[in-house]
Amino acid sequence: MEFAVVSVVAALLLGGIAELGRVWSAAVVLQAAARDAGRAAATTPTDRRVATATARATSSASTWFPSAQLNIAVANTTGASGEPLVSVQLTGTLPLLFGSMILPTGNGTVQIQRGAVFRDELTQWNPS
């Protein structure tokens, strides 16, 4: 009787640890992909910026996120001092190993969002 209770608790604990490790690893990969895409976008001409950042992010995040499960947003913005910036936001959908048995997400997936902002290296900026 005790073994049945302890084994179920131990299995849930081990499954949760494995699931948390997968999600953590995927988040690290997604952050690296956002930085890589942001760096590429900041040094690419405006007309090719979205395509370049999308290709770089898709390539960098492909170990965890197929392109169908990865959303990429690239935007040109300005900073507080008026400097031109490039922002890249990635959202990846990761299917869980154990569905929602351990992590109650509802649909058996978890969404991870990461982003990066870089100064636009190709736009002329004259600080006042």
N, C-alpha and C positions, 0 to 999 in steps of 0.2 A: 504494500500500500504506500509506504513512504517513498519507495523508489519511483513509483508512478507519478507522484506529485513533484518530486525533485527533478525527475527527467523532463517533465513538461516545462517546468520553470527554467531549467538549464537550456533546453532547446530554444525557448523563446528568447532568452538572454543572448545566446550565441547567434541566433538569427538576427536579432536587433543590432548586435555589434557588427555583423557582416554587412547589413543594410546601411548602417551609418557610415561604415568605411567606404562603401561604394558611392554613396551620395557625396561624401567629403571629397573623394578622389575626382568625381565628375565636376564638382564645383571648382576645384583647383585647375583642372583642365580648361573649364569654361573661362575662368579668369585669365589664364595665360592666352587663350584664343582671343579674348577681348583686347588685351594689351597688344598682341601681335597685329590684329586687324587695325587697331587705332594707330599704331606706329606706321603701318603701311598706308593708311588713309591720309595721315598727316604729311606724307612725302609724295603723294600722288596728285596730279592735276585734278581739279574739281570735276571735270567731265567724266573721268574714269574712277573717281573716288569710291563710289558705292560698289561698283563691280569688283574693284580690287580688294576692298575690305571684306566683301561677301566671300570671295574666293579664298582669301587668307583665313577668315574665321571658320569656314566650312572645312578647310584642310586641317587646321590646327585642332578643331574639336571633334574630328571624325572618329577618334578612338572611343568616345562615349555617346556622341550624338550624330545619328544619320541626318542628312540635310533636311529631311522631312520633319524632324523633331527639333529644328533649330531656327529661331527667328532672329533676324539681324536688323538693327536700325542704326543708320549712320546719319548724323546731323552736323551741320556747320553752325556754330554758336559763337558768342563773344564772351570773354571773361569780364570780371569786375572792372578792369582797367581798360577795357575795349580791345584787348588782344584777340585775334581770331583763334578759335578753337575747333577741334574736330572731336565729336563725341560718338562712341560706338557702344551700343547696348545689345547684349546677347541674352536670349531666353531659351533655355533648353528643357525639353521634357524627357525625364528619365523614368523608364518603367522599373518598378520595384520587383525584386526577386520573389518576395512573398506576398505580392499584391498589397492589400490593405489589412492583412492579418496582423502585422506587427505595428506598422505606422498607419494610423487611421486617416488616410488622405482622401478616401472616398472612391477614387477611380483607379487605384493601383499604380499611380504615377506621382512624381513630384516635379514641380517646376523650379528651376534654378535660374536666377537672373544675376548677371554680372555686367560691369561696364568699365570703360576707360575713357579718359579725356586727355587729349594731347594738343599742344600748340600747333596751329597750322603753319607748317614750314614754308609753304609756297605763296601765301598771301602777304602782301606788303603791309606792314604795320608801323605807323609812326606814333610813338607815345607822345602825349602832349605834356 
